Amino acid sequence: METTKNIFDTNSNAFKQLYKERNSTSQMFCLKTVSDEFVFKELNSLNITNSTGVDNIPARFLNNGASFF
């Protein structure tokens, strides 16, 4: 059995199985273009008191860095 960490490795069987199960329809995964303003707004709206996510990047770091975007 693969570890939970492998869920975030896009080449792992765990990742592929997770998204295969969640995407029961045959729709393709696609990324959509977003504007700079949208990214800036989202970064500024982050709650800086939250803990880090799986990427270990603190919300405060992203929020503070938004002004340089």
N, CA, C, O and CB atoms as a CASP TS submission, in Angstrom:
PFRMAT TS
TARGET T0000
AUTHOR 0000-0000-0000
METHOD Language model
MODEL 1
PARENT N/A
ATOM      1  N   MET     1       0.845  -1.197   0.000  1.00  0.00           N
ATOM      2  CA  MET     1       0.000   0.000   0.000  1.00  0.00           C
ATOM      3  C   MET     1       0.880   1.247   0.000  1.00  0.00           C
ATOM      4  O   MET     1       1.866   1.325   0.733  1.00  0.00           O
ATOM      5  CB  MET     1      -0.956   0.006   1.228  1.00  0.00           C
ATOM      6  N   GLU     2       0.513   2.214  -0.826  1.00  0.00           N
ATOM      7  CA  GLU     2       1.288   3.449  -0.912  1.00  0.00           C
ATOM      8  C   GLU     2       0.962   4.369   0.259  1.00  0.00           C
ATOM      9  O   GLU     2      -0.127   4.304   0.830  1.00  0.00           O
ATOM     10  CB  GLU     2       1.016   4.166  -2.245  1.00  0.00           C
ATOM     11  N   THR     3       1.902   5.211   0.602  1.00  0.00           N
ATOM     12  CA  THR     3       1.698   6.123   1.719  1.00  0.00           C
ATOM     13  C   THR     3       0.805   7.291   1.316  1.00  0.00           C
ATOM     14  O   THR     3       0.620   7.566   0.130  1.00  0.00           O
ATOM     15  CB  THR     3       3.041   6.639   2.235  1.00  0.00           C
ATOM     16  N   THR     4       0.256   7.970   2.315  1.00  0.00           N
ATOM     17  CA  THR     4      -0.573   9.149   2.073  1.00  0.00           C
ATOM     18  C   THR     4       0.216  10.221   1.355  1.00  0.00           C
ATOM     19  O   THR     4      -0.347  10.957   0.544  1.00  0.00           O
ATOM     20  CB  THR     4      -1.127   9.697   3.384  1.00  0.00           C
ATOM     21  N   LYS     5       1.507  10.330   1.630  1.00  0.00           N
ATOM     22  CA  LYS     5       2.360  11.323   0.982  1.00  0.00           C
ATOM     23  C   LYS     5       2.298  11.181  -0.537  1.00  0.00           C
ATOM     24  O   LYS     5       2.382  12.180  -1.251  1.00  0.00           O
ATOM     25  CB  LYS     5       3.810  11.185   1.471  1.00  0.00           C
ATOM     26  N   ASN     6       2.154   9.967  -1.034  1.00  0.00           N
ATOM     27  CA  ASN     6       2.128   9.725  -2.469  1.00  0.00           C
ATOM     28  C   ASN     6       0.869  10.249  -3.148  1.00  0.00           C
ATOM     29  O   ASN     6       0.825  10.321  -4.377  1.00  0.00           O
ATOM     30  CB  ASN     6       2.259   8.262  -2.733  1.00  0.00           C
ATOM     31  N   ILE     7      -0.141  10.613  -2.392  1.00  0.00           N
ATOM     32  CA  ILE     7      -1.355  11.176  -2.982  1.00  0.00           C
ATOM     33  C   ILE     7      -1.020  12.465  -3.718  1.00  0.00           C
ATOM     34  O   ILE     7      -1.716  12.825  -4.668  1.00  0.00           O
ATOM     35  CB  ILE     7      -2.427  11.435  -1.898  1.00  0.00           C
ATOM     36  N   PHE     8       0.020  13.160  -3.306  1.00  0.00           N
ATOM     37  CA  PHE     8       0.386  14.435  -3.919  1.00  0.00           C
ATOM     38  C   PHE     8       1.442  14.277  -5.014  1.00  0.00           C
ATOM     39  O   PHE     8       1.851  15.264  -5.626  1.00  0.00           O
ATOM     40  CB  PHE     8       0.893  15.390  -2.857  1.00  0.00           C
ATOM     41  N   ASP     9       1.884  13.052  -5.262  1.00  0.00           N
ATOM     42  CA  ASP     9       2.807  12.760  -6.364  1.00  0.00           C
ATOM     43  C   ASP     9       1.958  12.367  -7.563  1.00  0.00           C
ATOM     44  O   ASP     9       1.345  11.300  -7.568  1.00  0.00           O
ATOM     45  CB  ASP     9       3.837  11.617  -5.986  1.00  0.00           C
ATOM     46  N   THR    10       1.918  13.230  -8.589  1.00  0.00           N
ATOM     47  CA  THR    10       1.016  13.014  -9.728  1.00  0.00           C
ATOM     48  C   THR    10       1.348  11.766 -10.526  1.00  0.00           C
ATOM     49  O   THR    10       0.541  11.341 -11.353  1.00  0.00           O
ATOM     50  CB  THR    10       1.052  14.207 -10.640  1.00  0.00           C
ATOM     51  N   ASN    11       2.507  11.167 -10.305  1.00  0.00           N
ATOM     52  CA  ASN    11       2.870   9.938 -11.003  1.00  0.00           C
ATOM     53  C   ASN    11       2.548   8.681 -10.210  1.00  0.00           C
ATOM     54  O   ASN    11       2.699   7.571 -10.720  1.00  0.00           O
ATOM     55  CB  ASN    11       4.331   9.957 -11.332  1.00  0.00           C
ATOM     56  N   SER    12       2.104   8.845  -8.957  1.00  0.00           N
ATOM     57  CA  SER    12       1.848   7.682  -8.114  1.00  0.00           C
ATOM     58  C   SER    12       0.499   7.050  -8.437  1.00  0.00           C
ATOM     59  O   SER    12      -0.419   7.716  -8.916  1.00  0.00           O
ATOM     60  CB  SER    12       1.902   8.075  -6.640  1.00  0.00           C
ATOM     61  N   ASN    13       0.401   5.770  -8.169  1.00  0.00           N
ATOM     62  CA  ASN    13      -0.872   5.068  -8.348  1.00  0.00           C
ATOM     63  C   ASN    13      -1.924   5.589  -7.377  1.00  0.00           C
ATOM     64  O   ASN    13      -3.110   5.626  -7.705  1.00  0.00           O
ATOM     65  CB  ASN    13      -0.683   3.559  -8.157  1.00  0.00           C
ATOM     66  N   ALA    14      -1.490   5.993  -6.177  1.00  0.00           N
ATOM     67  CA  ALA    14      -2.428   6.523  -5.181  1.00  0.00           C
ATOM     68  C   ALA    14      -3.099   7.786  -5.698  1.00  0.00           C
ATOM     69  O   ALA    14      -4.307   7.957  -5.537  1.00  0.00           O
ATOM     70  CB  ALA    14      -1.704   6.814  -3.853  1.00  0.00           C
ATOM     71  N   PHE    15      -2.326   8.673  -6.320  1.00  0.00           N
ATOM     72  CA  PHE    15      -2.874   9.915  -6.882  1.00  0.00           C
ATOM     73  C   PHE    15      -3.862   9.600  -7.995  1.00  0.00           C
ATOM     74  O   PHE    15      -4.979  10.118  -8.013  1.00  0.00           O
ATOM     75  CB  PHE    15      -1.741  10.822  -7.416  1.00  0.00           C
ATOM     76  N   LYS    16      -3.446   8.757  -8.909  1.00  0.00           N
ATOM     77  CA  LYS    16      -4.302   8.410 -10.047  1.00  0.00           C
ATOM     78  C   LYS    16      -5.602   7.765  -9.596  1.00  0.00           C
ATOM     79  O   LYS    16      -6.666   8.088 -10.124  1.00  0.00           O
ATOM     80  CB  LYS    16      -3.567   7.474 -10.995  1.00  0.00           C
ATOM     81  N   GLN    17      -5.534   6.861  -8.629  1.00  0.00           N
ATOM     82  CA  GLN    17      -6.729   6.180  -8.127  1.00  0.00           C
ATOM     83  C   GLN    17      -7.652   7.153  -7.394  1.00  0.00           C
ATOM     84  O   GLN    17      -8.872   7.087  -7.550  1.00  0.00           O
ATOM     85  CB  GLN    17      -6.334   5.026  -7.195  1.00  0.00           C
ATOM     86  N   LEU    18      -7.078   8.056  -6.594  1.00  0.00           N
ATOM     87  CA  LEU    18      -7.876   9.028  -5.851  1.00  0.00           C
ATOM     88  C   LEU    18      -8.719   9.865  -6.803  1.00  0.00           C
ATOM     89  O   LEU    18      -9.921  10.028  -6.590  1.00  0.00           O
ATOM     90  CB  LEU    18      -6.972   9.935  -5.003  1.00  0.00           C
ATOM     91  N   TYR    19      -8.099  10.397  -7.849  1.00  0.00           N
ATOM     92  CA  TYR    19      -8.836  11.253  -8.764  1.00  0.00           C
ATOM     93  C   TYR    19      -9.704  10.482  -9.738  1.00  0.00           C
ATOM     94  O   TYR    19     -10.677  11.022 -10.265  1.00  0.00           O
ATOM     95  CB  TYR    19      -7.889  12.112  -9.522  1.00  0.00           C
ATOM     96  N   LYS    20      -9.365   9.234  -9.981  1.00  0.00           N
ATOM     97  CA  LYS    20     -10.230   8.393 -10.802  1.00  0.00           C
ATOM     98  C   LYS    20     -11.538   8.131 -10.056  1.00  0.00           C
ATOM     99  O   LYS    20     -12.611   8.156 -10.658  1.00  0.00           O
ATOM    100  CB  LYS    20      -9.523   7.055 -11.161  1.00  0.00           C
ATOM    101  N   GLU    21     -11.452   7.881  -8.751  1.00  0.00           N
ATOM    102  CA  GLU    21     -12.636   7.636  -7.926  1.00  0.00           C
ATOM    103  C   GLU    21     -13.476   8.908  -7.767  1.00  0.00           C
ATOM    104  O   GLU    21     -14.705   8.836  -7.768  1.00  0.00           O
ATOM    105  CB  GLU    21     -12.219   7.105  -6.546  1.00  0.00           C
ATOM    106  N   ARG    22     -12.838  10.054  -7.634  1.00  0.00           N
ATOM    107  CA  ARG    22     -13.563  11.310  -7.438  1.00  0.00           C
ATOM    108  C   ARG    22     -14.181  11.832  -8.724  1.00  0.00           C
ATOM    109  O   ARG    22     -15.144  12.598  -8.676  1.00  0.00           O
ATOM    110  CB  ARG    22     -12.640  12.354  -6.863  1.00  0.00           C
ATOM    111  N   ASN    23     -13.656  11.442  -9.854  1.00  0.00           N
ATOM    112  CA  ASN    23     -14.150  11.918 -11.138  1.00  0.00           C
ATOM    113  C   ASN    23     -14.893  10.771 -11.820  1.00  0.00           C
ATOM    114  O   ASN    23     -14.385  10.170 -12.768  1.00  0.00           O
ATOM    115  CB  ASN    23     -12.981  12.450 -12.035  1.00  0.00           C
ATOM    116  N   SER    24     -16.098  10.472 -11.333  1.00  0.00           N
ATOM    117  CA  SER    24     -16.857   9.350 -11.860  1.00  0.00           C
ATOM    118  C   SER    24     -17.377   9.620 -13.269  1.00  0.00           C
ATOM    119  O   SER    24     -17.706   8.682 -13.994  1.00  0.00           O
ATOM    120  CB  SER    24     -18.010   9.029 -10.939  1.00  0.00           C
ATOM    121  N   THR    25     -17.455  10.890 -13.664  1.00  0.00           N
ATOM    122  CA  THR    25     -17.833  11.204 -15.035  1.00  0.00           C
ATOM    123  C   THR    25     -16.574  11.151 -15.896  1.00  0.00           C
ATOM    124  O   THR    25     -15.465  11.109 -15.363  1.00  0.00           O
ATOM    125  CB  THR    25     -18.529  12.607 -15.130  1.00  0.00           C
ATOM    126  N   SER    26     -16.723  11.152 -17.162  1.00  0.00           N
ATOM    127  CA  SER    26     -15.563  11.037 -18.038  1.00  0.00           C
ATOM    128  C   SER    26     -15.021  12.400 -18.465  1.00  0.00           C
ATOM    129  O   SER    26     -14.425  12.516 -19.536  1.00  0.00           O
ATOM    130  CB  SER    26     -15.921  10.222 -19.263  1.00  0.00           C
ATOM    131  N   GLN    27     -15.216  13.424 -17.651  1.00  0.00           N
ATOM    132  CA  GLN    27     -14.717  14.754 -17.979  1.00  0.00           C
ATOM    133  C   GLN    27     -13.201  14.795 -17.817  1.00  0.00           C
ATOM    134  O   GLN    27     -12.633  14.144 -16.939  1.00  0.00           O
ATOM    135  CB  GLN    27     -15.386  15.823 -17.089  1.00  0.00           C
ATOM    136  N   MET    28     -12.573  15.561 -18.669  1.00  0.00           N
ATOM    137  CA  MET    28     -11.129  15.730 -18.594  1.00  0.00           C
ATOM    138  C   MET    28     -10.803  16.832 -17.586  1.00  0.00           C
ATOM    139  O   MET    28     -11.565  17.784 -17.421  1.00  0.00           O
ATOM    140  CB  MET    28     -10.536  16.064 -19.992  1.00  0.00           C
ATOM    141  N   PHE    29      -9.673  16.688 -16.926  1.00  0.00           N
ATOM    142  CA  PHE    29      -9.186  17.714 -16.012  1.00  0.00           C
ATOM    143  C   PHE    29      -8.573  18.821 -16.853  1.00  0.00           C
ATOM    144  O   PHE    29      -7.780  18.548 -17.755  1.00  0.00           O
ATOM    145  CB  PHE    29      -8.150  17.134 -14.986  1.00  0.00           C
ATOM    146  N   CYS    30      -8.929  20.065 -16.569  1.00  0.00           N
ATOM    147  CA  CYS    30      -8.328  21.169 -17.309  1.00  0.00           C
ATOM    148  C   CYS    30      -8.141  22.364 -16.382  1.00  0.00           C
ATOM    149  O   CYS    30      -8.895  22.561 -15.429  1.00  0.00           O
ATOM    150  CB  CYS    30      -9.198  21.556 -18.528  1.00  0.00           C
ATOM    151  N   LEU    31      -7.141  23.134 -16.680  1.00  0.00           N
ATOM    152  CA  LEU    31      -6.858  24.354 -15.941  1.00  0.00           C
ATOM    153  C   LEU    31      -7.393  25.534 -16.728  1.00  0.00           C
ATOM    154  O   LEU    31      -7.305  25.562 -17.955  1.00  0.00           O
ATOM    155  CB  LEU    31      -5.340  24.509 -15.670  1.00  0.00           C
ATOM    156  N   LYS    32      -7.942  26.500 -16.027  1.00  0.00           N
ATOM    157  CA  LYS    32      -8.466  27.688 -16.676  1.00  0.00           C
ATOM    158  C   LYS    32      -7.593  28.887 -16.345  1.00  0.00           C
ATOM    159  O   LYS    32      -7.001  28.970 -15.269  1.00  0.00           O
ATOM    160  CB  LYS    32      -9.918  27.943 -16.254  1.00  0.00           C
ATOM    161  N   THR    33      -7.529  29.797 -17.276  1.00  0.00           N
ATOM    162  CA  THR    33      -6.749  31.011 -17.088  1.00  0.00           C
ATOM    163  C   THR    33      -7.420  31.907 -16.051  1.00  0.00           C
ATOM    164  O   THR    33      -8.639  32.075 -16.055  1.00  0.00           O
ATOM    165  CB  THR    33      -6.579  31.761 -18.424  1.00  0.00           C
ATOM    166  N   VAL    34      -6.613  32.475 -15.169  1.00  0.00           N
ATOM    167  CA  VAL    34      -7.119  33.434 -14.190  1.00  0.00           C
ATOM    168  C   VAL    34      -6.331  34.723 -14.334  1.00  0.00           C
ATOM    169  O   VAL    34      -5.200  34.723 -14.821  1.00  0.00           O
ATOM    170  CB  VAL    34      -7.018  32.875 -12.735  1.00  0.00           C
ATOM    171  N   SER    35      -6.929  35.806 -13.911  1.00  0.00           N
ATOM    172  CA  SER    35      -6.272  37.113 -14.041  1.00  0.00           C
ATOM    173  C   SER    35      -5.326  37.370 -12.869  1.00  0.00           C
ATOM    174  O   SER    35      -5.434  36.750 -11.811  1.00  0.00           O
ATOM    175  CB  SER    35      -7.322  38.236 -14.125  1.00  0.00           C
ATOM    176  N   ASP    36      -4.398  38.297 -13.088  1.00  0.00           N
ATOM    177  CA  ASP    36      -3.496  38.722 -12.018  1.00  0.00           C
ATOM    178  C   ASP    36      -4.291  39.289 -10.847  1.00  0.00           C
ATOM    179  O   ASP    36      -3.949  39.067  -9.686  1.00  0.00           O
ATOM    180  CB  ASP    36      -2.490  39.768 -12.537  1.00  0.00           C
ATOM    181  N   GLU    37      -5.349  40.019 -11.162  1.00  0.00           N
ATOM    182  CA  GLU    37      -6.182  40.624 -10.120  1.00  0.00           C
ATOM    183  C   GLU    37      -6.833  39.559  -9.248  1.00  0.00           C
ATOM    184  O   GLU    37      -6.949  39.727  -8.034  1.00  0.00           O
ATOM    185  CB  GLU    37      -7.258  41.516 -10.747  1.00  0.00           C
ATOM    186  N   PHE    38      -7.259  38.453  -9.876  1.00  0.00           N
ATOM    187  CA  PHE    38      -7.878  37.364  -9.118  1.00  0.00           C
ATOM    188  C   PHE    38      -6.873  36.755  -8.147  1.00  0.00           C
ATOM    189  O   PHE    38      -7.192  36.531  -6.979  1.00  0.00           O
ATOM    190  CB  PHE    38      -8.425  36.280 -10.069  1.00  0.00           C
ATOM    191  N   VAL    39      -5.654  36.486  -8.632  1.00  0.00           N
ATOM    192  CA  VAL    39      -4.615  35.899  -7.778  1.00  0.00           C
ATOM    193  C   VAL    39      -4.285  36.844  -6.632  1.00  0.00           C
ATOM    194  O   VAL    39      -4.171  36.409  -5.487  1.00  0.00           O
ATOM    195  CB  VAL    39      -3.342  35.584  -8.597  1.00  0.00           C
ATOM    196  N   PHE    40      -4.129  38.134  -6.926  1.00  0.00           N
ATOM    197  CA  PHE    40      -3.829  39.126  -5.899  1.00  0.00           C
ATOM    198  C   PHE    40      -4.924  39.158  -4.833  1.00  0.00           C
ATOM    199  O   PHE    40      -4.634  39.180  -3.637  1.00  0.00           O
ATOM    200  CB  PHE    40      -3.665  40.513  -6.531  1.00  0.00           C
ATOM    201  N   LYS    41      -6.178  39.162  -5.272  1.00  0.00           N
ATOM    202  CA  LYS    41      -7.312  39.194  -4.348  1.00  0.00           C
ATOM    203  C   LYS    41      -7.331  37.945  -3.454  1.00  0.00           C
ATOM    204  O   LYS    41      -7.561  38.042  -2.249  1.00  0.00           O
ATOM    205  CB  LYS    41      -8.635  39.308  -5.132  1.00  0.00           C
ATOM    206  N   GLU    42      -7.090  36.784  -4.051  1.00  0.00           N
ATOM    207  CA  GLU    42      -7.097  35.536  -3.284  1.00  0.00           C
ATOM    208  C   GLU    42      -5.958  35.492  -2.273  1.00  0.00           C
ATOM    209  O   GLU    42      -6.158  35.060  -1.137  1.00  0.00           O
ATOM    210  CB  GLU    42      -7.002  34.337  -4.224  1.00  0.00           C
ATOM    211  N   LEU    43      -4.767  35.932  -2.669  1.00  0.00           N
ATOM    212  CA  LEU    43      -3.632  35.944  -1.746  1.00  0.00           C
ATOM    213  C   LEU    43      -3.876  36.907  -0.591  1.00  0.00           C
ATOM    214  O   LEU    43      -3.524  36.613   0.552  1.00  0.00           O
ATOM    215  CB  LEU    43      -2.345  36.326  -2.485  1.00  0.00           C
ATOM    216  N   ASN    44      -4.478  38.056  -0.886  1.00  0.00           N
ATOM    217  CA  ASN    44      -4.770  39.030   0.164  1.00  0.00           C
ATOM    218  C   ASN    44      -5.879  38.579   1.100  1.00  0.00           C
ATOM    219  O   ASN    44      -5.975  39.065   2.226  1.00  0.00           O
ATOM    220  CB  ASN    44      -5.145  40.346  -0.451  1.00  0.00           C
ATOM    221  N   SER    45      -6.711  37.659   0.648  1.00  0.00           N
ATOM    222  CA  SER    45      -7.828  37.219   1.489  1.00  0.00           C
ATOM    223  C   SER    45      -7.474  36.005   2.355  1.00  0.00           C
ATOM    224  O   SER    45      -8.314  35.530   3.119  1.00  0.00           O
ATOM    225  CB  SER    45      -9.027  36.888   0.618  1.00  0.00           C
ATOM    226  N   LEU    46      -6.244  35.501   2.245  1.00  0.00           N
ATOM    227  CA  LEU    46      -5.839  34.354   3.053  1.00  0.00           C
ATOM    228  C   LEU    46      -5.847  34.717   4.540  1.00  0.00           C
ATOM    229  O   LEU    46      -5.435  35.809   4.931  1.00  0.00           O
ATOM    230  CB  LEU    46      -4.441  33.861   2.628  1.00  0.00           C
ATOM    231  N   ASN    47      -6.315  33.793   5.341  1.00  0.00           N
ATOM    232  CA  ASN    47      -6.305  33.972   6.793  1.00  0.00           C
ATOM    233  C   ASN    47      -4.909  33.632   7.290  1.00  0.00           C
ATOM    234  O   ASN    47      -4.520  32.464   7.296  1.00  0.00           O
ATOM    235  CB  ASN    47      -7.392  33.078   7.497  1.00  0.00           C
ATOM    236  N   ILE    48      -4.154  34.641   7.707  1.00  0.00           N
ATOM    237  CA  ILE    48      -2.755  34.437   8.089  1.00  0.00           C
ATOM    238  C   ILE    48      -2.586  33.701   9.416  1.00  0.00           C
ATOM    239  O   ILE    48      -1.468  33.344   9.787  1.00  0.00           O
ATOM    240  CB  ILE    48      -2.057  35.765   8.168  1.00  0.00           C
ATOM    241  N   THR    49      -3.678  33.473  10.127  1.00  0.00           N
ATOM    242  CA  THR    49      -3.574  32.727  11.385  1.00  0.00           C
ATOM    243  C   THR    49      -3.746  31.227  11.169  1.00  0.00           C
ATOM    244  O   THR    49      -3.575  30.451  12.109  1.00  0.00           O
ATOM    245  CB  THR    49      -4.614  33.228  12.382  1.00  0.00           C
ATOM    246  N   ASN    50      -4.080  30.805   9.957  1.00  0.00           N
ATOM    247  CA  ASN    50      -4.216  29.371   9.666  1.00  0.00           C
ATOM    248  C   ASN    50      -2.854  28.711   9.589  1.00  0.00           C
ATOM    249  O   ASN    50      -1.845  29.354   9.297  1.00  0.00           O
ATOM    250  CB  ASN    50      -4.983  29.150   8.353  1.00  0.00           C
ATOM    251  N   SER    51      -2.849  27.424   9.855  1.00  0.00           N
ATOM    252  CA  SER    51      -1.596  26.677   9.744  1.00  0.00           C
ATOM    253  C   SER    51      -1.283  26.411   8.280  1.00  0.00           C
ATOM    254  O   SER    51      -2.110  26.651   7.399  1.00  0.00           O
ATOM    255  CB  SER    51      -1.675  25.347  10.530  1.00  0.00           C
ATOM    256  N   THR    52      -0.084  25.914   8.035  1.00  0.00           N
ATOM    257  CA  THR    52       0.320  25.629   6.661  1.00  0.00           C
ATOM    258  C   THR    52      -0.456  24.438   6.120  1.00  0.00           C
ATOM    259  O   THR    52      -0.996  23.630   6.876  1.00  0.00           O
ATOM    260  CB  THR    52       1.831  25.362   6.581  1.00  0.00           C
ATOM    261  N   GLY    53      -0.498  24.349   4.803  1.00  0.00           N
ATOM    262  CA  GLY    53      -1.131  23.205   4.156  1.00  0.00           C
ATOM    263  C   GLY    53      -0.090  22.156   3.835  1.00  0.00           C
ATOM    264  O   GLY    53       0.988  22.136   4.430  1.00  0.00           O
ATOM    265  N   VAL    54      -0.413  21.280   2.891  1.00  0.00           N
ATOM    266  CA  VAL    54       0.504  20.201   2.522  1.00  0.00           C
ATOM    267  C   VAL    54       1.787  20.722   1.897  1.00  0.00           C
ATOM    268  O   VAL    54       2.791  20.011   1.867  1.00  0.00           O
ATOM    269  CB  VAL    54      -0.174  19.248   1.567  1.00  0.00           C
ATOM    270  N   ASP    55       1.769  21.947   1.398  1.00  0.00           N
ATOM    271  CA  ASP    55       2.967  22.527   0.784  1.00  0.00           C
ATOM    272  C   ASP    55       3.902  23.156   1.812  1.00  0.00           C
ATOM    273  O   ASP    55       5.018  23.551   1.472  1.00  0.00           O
ATOM    274  CB  ASP    55       2.568  23.570  -0.244  1.00  0.00           C
ATOM    275  N   ASN    56       3.463  23.253   3.057  1.00  0.00           N
ATOM    276  CA  ASN    56       4.244  23.847   4.158  1.00  0.00           C
ATOM    277  C   ASN    56       4.601  25.314   3.936  1.00  0.00           C
ATOM    278  O   ASN    56       5.580  25.803   4.500  1.00  0.00           O
ATOM    279  CB  ASN    56       5.512  23.062   4.361  1.00  0.00           C
ATOM    280  N   ILE    57       3.824  26.014   3.129  1.00  0.00           N
ATOM    281  CA  ILE    57       4.046  27.446   2.915  1.00  0.00           C
ATOM    282  C   ILE    57       3.062  28.201   3.812  1.00  0.00           C
ATOM    283  O   ILE    57       1.852  28.050   3.649  1.00  0.00           O
ATOM    284  CB  ILE    57       3.861  27.845   1.390  1.00  0.00           C
ATOM    285  N   PRO    58       3.551  29.001   4.749  1.00  0.00           N
ATOM    286  CA  PRO    58       2.654  29.727   5.646  1.00  0.00           C
ATOM    287  C   PRO    58       1.782  30.737   4.878  1.00  0.00           C
ATOM    288  O   PRO    58       2.260  31.406   3.962  1.00  0.00           O
ATOM    289  CB  PRO    58       3.469  30.451   6.729  1.00  0.00           C
ATOM    290  N   ALA    59       0.519  30.836   5.257  1.00  0.00           N
ATOM    291  CA  ALA    59      -0.398  31.783   4.628  1.00  0.00           C
ATOM    292  C   ALA    59       0.122  33.211   4.776  1.00  0.00           C
ATOM    293  O   ALA    59      -0.070  34.032   3.879  1.00  0.00           O
ATOM    294  CB  ALA    59      -1.806  31.660   5.242  1.00  0.00           C
ATOM    295  N   ARG    60       0.765  33.511   5.875  1.00  0.00           N
ATOM    296  CA  ARG    60       1.320  34.855   6.097  1.00  0.00           C
ATOM    297  C   ARG    60       2.362  35.190   5.022  1.00  0.00           C
ATOM    298  O   ARG    60       2.407  36.319   4.534  1.00  0.00           O
ATOM    299  CB  ARG    60       1.958  34.956   7.512  1.00  0.00           C
ATOM    300  N   PHE    61       3.190  34.222   4.656  1.00  0.00           N
ATOM    301  CA  PHE    61       4.205  34.428   3.625  1.00  0.00           C
ATOM    302  C   PHE    61       3.544  34.756   2.273  1.00  0.00           C
ATOM    303  O   PHE    61       3.973  35.679   1.581  1.00  0.00           O
ATOM    304  CB  PHE    61       5.104  33.172   3.497  1.00  0.00           C
ATOM    305  N   LEU    62       2.512  34.005   1.906  1.00  0.00           N
ATOM    306  CA  LEU    62       1.812  34.250   0.651  1.00  0.00           C
ATOM    307  C   LEU    62       1.073  35.582   0.675  1.00  0.00           C
ATOM    308  O   LEU    62       1.077  36.329  -0.303  1.00  0.00           O
ATOM    309  CB  LEU    62       0.837  33.118   0.363  1.00  0.00           C
ATOM    310  N   ASN    63       0.440  35.864   1.810  1.00  0.00           N
ATOM    311  CA  ASN    63      -0.305  37.123   1.946  1.00  0.00           C
ATOM    312  C   ASN    63       0.642  38.319   1.853  1.00  0.00           C
ATOM    313  O   ASN    63       0.361  39.280   1.137  1.00  0.00           O
ATOM    314  CB  ASN    63      -1.077  37.156   3.286  1.00  0.00           C
ATOM    315  N   ASN    64       1.756  38.261   2.571  1.00  0.00           N
ATOM    316  CA  ASN    64       2.716  39.369   2.540  1.00  0.00           C
ATOM    317  C   ASN    64       3.357  39.522   1.165  1.00  0.00           C
ATOM    318  O   ASN    64       3.655  40.640   0.743  1.00  0.00           O
ATOM    319  CB  ASN    64       3.800  39.156   3.594  1.00  0.00           C
ATOM    320  N   GLY    65       3.569  38.427   0.472  1.00  0.00           N
ATOM    321  CA  GLY    65       4.199  38.467  -0.832  1.00  0.00           C
ATOM    322  C   GLY    65       3.281  38.925  -1.950  1.00  0.00           C
ATOM    323  O   GLY    65       3.755  39.223  -3.046  1.00  0.00           O
ATOM    324  N   ALA    66       1.985  38.989  -1.702  1.00  0.00           N
ATOM    325  CA  ALA    66       1.024  39.368  -2.743  1.00  0.00           C
ATOM    326  C   ALA    66       1.312  40.753  -3.307  1.00  0.00           C
ATOM    327  O   ALA    66       1.095  40.991  -4.495  1.00  0.00           O
ATOM    328  CB  ALA    66      -0.393  39.325  -2.190  1.00  0.00           C
ATOM    329  N   SER    67       1.789  41.654  -2.486  1.00  0.00           N
ATOM    330  CA  SER    67       2.047  43.027  -2.963  1.00  0.00           C
ATOM    331  C   SER    67       3.185  43.090  -3.972  1.00  0.00           C
ATOM    332  O   SER    67       3.313  44.078  -4.694  1.00  0.00           O
ATOM    333  CB  SER    67       2.368  43.938  -1.788  1.00  0.00           C
ATOM    334  N   PHE    68       4.028  42.033  -4.034  1.00  0.00           N
ATOM    335  CA  PHE    68       5.124  41.989  -4.992  1.00  0.00           C
ATOM    336  C   PHE    68       4.722  41.323  -6.297  1.00  0.00           C
ATOM    337  O   PHE    68       5.501  41.279  -7.249  1.00  0.00           O
ATOM    338  CB  PHE    68       6.303  41.267  -4.395  1.00  0.00           C
ATOM    339  N   PHE    69       3.511  40.810  -6.333  1.00  0.00           N
ATOM    340  CA  PHE    69       3.012  40.072  -7.508  1.00  0.00           C
ATOM    341  C   PHE    69       2.721  40.969  -8.640  1.00  0.00           C
ATOM    342  O   PHE    69       2.295  40.509  -9.699  1.00  0.00           O
ATOM    343  CB  PHE    69       1.786  39.296  -7.177  1.00  0.00           C
TER
END
